[in-house]
Amino acid sequence: MSNAGEGGNGGVQSVDRALTILEVLARVGEAGVTDIAAELGVHKSTAFRLVTTLESHRLVEQTADRGKYRLGVGVLRLAGATTARLDLVQEARPVCRQLAAGTGETVNLAVLSESSALYLDQVAGSSALQPHNWVGQHIPLHATSNGKVLLSGLDDAALDEVLGGLSRYTAMTITRKSQLREEIKLVREQGYAVAVDELEVGLTAVAAPIHNAHGDVIASMSVSGPTFRLPAERVEEVLPMLVEAAVEVSHRLGWGHR
C-alpha cells in the first residue's frame, strides 16, 4: 500500500489502516509492530503511531511480552453495545409486527443516544402507504412521544445533562423546561407518552417504555400516524395495545416475573 495521501484523504487512509490492524489482530491473535507494518505496507513508525492510537482507546492492548499487541477490551465494550441493541431488535420485532398489524399504523423502536432518540427498527402497518423510514435517524427528545418516554427513565441530574435548548418545531412543541419536566412526570405516572403535532403538524404518536431485567427504561416503542387517522378516541383504543406490546418485549428481556 502506498504511503502517500497524508493530505486531504490522509484521515480516511488512517482509518482504513487502523481497521486493517484490528482485522489482522482478529486473524492472527497477536502481532508485533514490525509484522503489522509489513501487513499494511507502511513504515514501522506509521504502524506504531496507529497502534498507539488504538491502544489509547483500549481497542488494542500490549501482551505480557511488551512488543506484541492483541485486541483490547474496548472491542468487547463496542460489541456489547451492539449485542444489546441486536437482542432488543430481535426480541421486539415479532411484537412490533403484531402491533403494526393490529393498529394498521407504523411502529417504531427507539433508544437514547446522547441527547437524542435513535430509531433502531420500524414496522409499517397496513394504513401507512409509504412511511418515512426513521431507522438510523436521530430525533429530538422533547418533541416526540418516544423521546418523552426515554427522558422519563432518567433522574434529574441526567435530565439536566441531556436537555439543551428546546427547539420549536411547531406551535405545539414544548419549549419550556419546567413544562417538559411536568410532562415527563406525567409520563412516569401514566406509563406512556403522547405527542400530537409537536414534531410536525399532522403527525400523532404514542409511546410506551421497554424495561430491561433491572427495571431500567432502555427503549421506547411507538405507534405513529397522521393526526386525522389518530384522533383522541383512536389514541385511546391504540394505547392499551401499545402498552401491552411494550410490556411483552420487557418480559422477553427479563423484566418482572410472569
N, C-alpha and C positions, 0 to 999 in steps of 0.2 A: 504493500500500500504506500502511496506517495506521502511524503512528509510535508507537502505543500498545503496551502489553504489555511494558514493561520490568520487570514484576514477575515473577510465577510462571512465565509462559511466555516470558519475555524471552530466556532462554538458547536455547530451541528456535527462537525467531524469528531470533536472531543467526546460528544455524547455517544456517537456511533462507536468510538473506540472503547469508551467506558463500558458500554453494554456488551461489547465483544469480550472484554475481560471477564465480566460476570458469566458469560456463556462458557468461556474457556475453563474457568474455575468450577463451574457446574459439571463440566465434562470430565476434567482430569482430577478433581478433588482439591489438589493444592499445587502451586507453582511458584517459582522464584521470578523476580523481575526480569532476569535475562531471558527466561523461557517466554514470559508474557510479551516482552519486546519483540522476540523472534516471531511469535504468533501474529502480532499486529503489523510487523514490518516497520517498526519505528525505532528511534534511538532509545537506549536504556533510560535516559533522563526523562524522556516524554512518558514512557511506561511508568516510571517511578512516580512522576507527578500525578498521573491519573489514578494509580493505586492508592496514593496518599489521600487524594480527594475522596475516593470511595471509602477509605478507612475512616476518614473523619465523619462520614455519615453512617458508619458501622455496617456498611454493605459488604466490606471485606475485613478480615482480621488476620493478624500475623499468627503463625503457628508457633509451637514451642521453640523450634529452631528458627531463629529470628528472620532468616532470609526468605522464608516461604509465606505465601498468603493462601487463604481459603475464604469461602463465602462466610459472611458475618451474620450476627443475629438480626441486623436491620432488615435483611431479606425476609426473615421469618415474620417480623412485625408487619411488613408490607403485605406479605402473603396472608397473614392472619386477618388483616382488614378486608382483603378481597374475599377470603373464605367466608367470613361472617356475612358479607353482603350477598355472596352467591347462595349461601344457605337460606338467607331471608327470601331472596327472589324465588328460589326453588320451592320453599315451603309455602310461600304466598301465592304462587302462580295459579294452582288449581282453584283456590278460594277466590282469587280475583276474577278468574274466568266465570265462575258460578255467579258472582255478584254482578258482573257485567251482563251476563245472560238474564239474570233476574230483574235488573233495573233498566236494561236497554241503553245505559249510559256508559261513559268512559270511566274506567277505574285506574287510578294511579297509585304507585308506591313511592314514598319519598323518605329520605333520611337527612339529618342535619349535616351540613358540610360547611364548617366555619360559620359565616354569618348569613348563609342562605340555605334553601332546601334543594337537595339534589334528587332529581327523579330517576329512580332505578328501573322501574318497569311500568308498562302501560298495557291495558287490555281494552279494546274498543267494544262498546255494546252495539246492538243492532240499530239503534236510533242514530248513532254517530256515522254520518256519511263518510267524511274524510277528516277525522280528528287531527288536530295538530299533534305531532309526536314530541312529547316532552322528555323522553328518555335521554339522560345525559345532560339535561339542561338544569341550570341553577335558577331558582326563582325566589323572589323576596319573601321573607318570613312573615312580615306584619300584614301583608295584603292578601294572604291566601289561607284557606282552611287548613291545608297541610302544614303550613308554616306555623300557624297558631297552635296546632296540636304539638308540634315539635318543641315550640317555646314552652308549652305547659309542662314539659318534662324537666325544665331547668330550674335551679334555685335562683334567688335574687341576684347573687353575685355573678353567676354565669349569664343571667339575662343582661345585666349591665355590660358585660364583656361583648356579648353578641349584637346588641342593639346599637346601631349607629344612628344616623339621621333617618327618619322615616319618610321616604319619598312618597309623593302623592301621584297616584296613577289615574284615579277618577275622583269624582266628588264624594264617593263613598269610602275612600281609603282612610284608615285610621292613621293620623299623623302625629297625635299627641301621645307621649309615652305613658302618661297617667291613665289615659283611656285604654291604651293597649294592655296595660297591666291589669285593669279591671276585666277586660275581655279574656285574658289568659286565666285569671282566677275563675271566671265563669266556665271556661273550657275544662279546667281541672274538676270543678264541681259536677258538671253535667256529663263529662266523658266524651264530648265531641265538639267540633267547631264548625261554624257556618261562615261562608263568605259570599255575599251577593253583590255583584257589580263592583267589587273592591279592587280587583286587579285589572279587569277590563269590563266595560259596560256590556251587559248581555250575557255574562258568564256567572253561573252559580256553582258552588262546590261545597260539599260537606265532607268532613274528615274525622277519623277516629284513630286513637293511638294503638300501636302494636308494642307489647311489652316483651322483654326477654325473661329468662328464668329468675333474674334478680328483681324483677318488677320495674326496671327502668324503661322509660319510653325510648325505644330505639328506632322506631319508624312510624310513619303515618300512612293510612290508606284512605283514599278519597274517591268519591263519586262526583263527577262534574258533567255539566252540560249547559245548553243555552238556558237562560233565565226563563224564557217563555215555556220551556218544557219542564222546568223545575221550580214552579211557583211554591209558595209556603206549604200548601196542602200536600203537594207531591214530595217535598222535602220531608214532611212528617212521615210519609209512607216509606221513604228510602232509608231514613235514619236507623230504624231497628235492624234492617237487613245489613247495613254497613257495620254497625256496632257488633253485631253477631259475627260477621266475617272477620273483623279485626281481632275479636276475642279468640276465634278459631285459630288464626295464624299465631297468636300469642301462645295458645296451648301447644301448638306444634313446636314452638321454640322453647317449651319447657316452663311456661308461666302458669302458676296456680296448680291446683290439683283437680283432676276431673273425676 
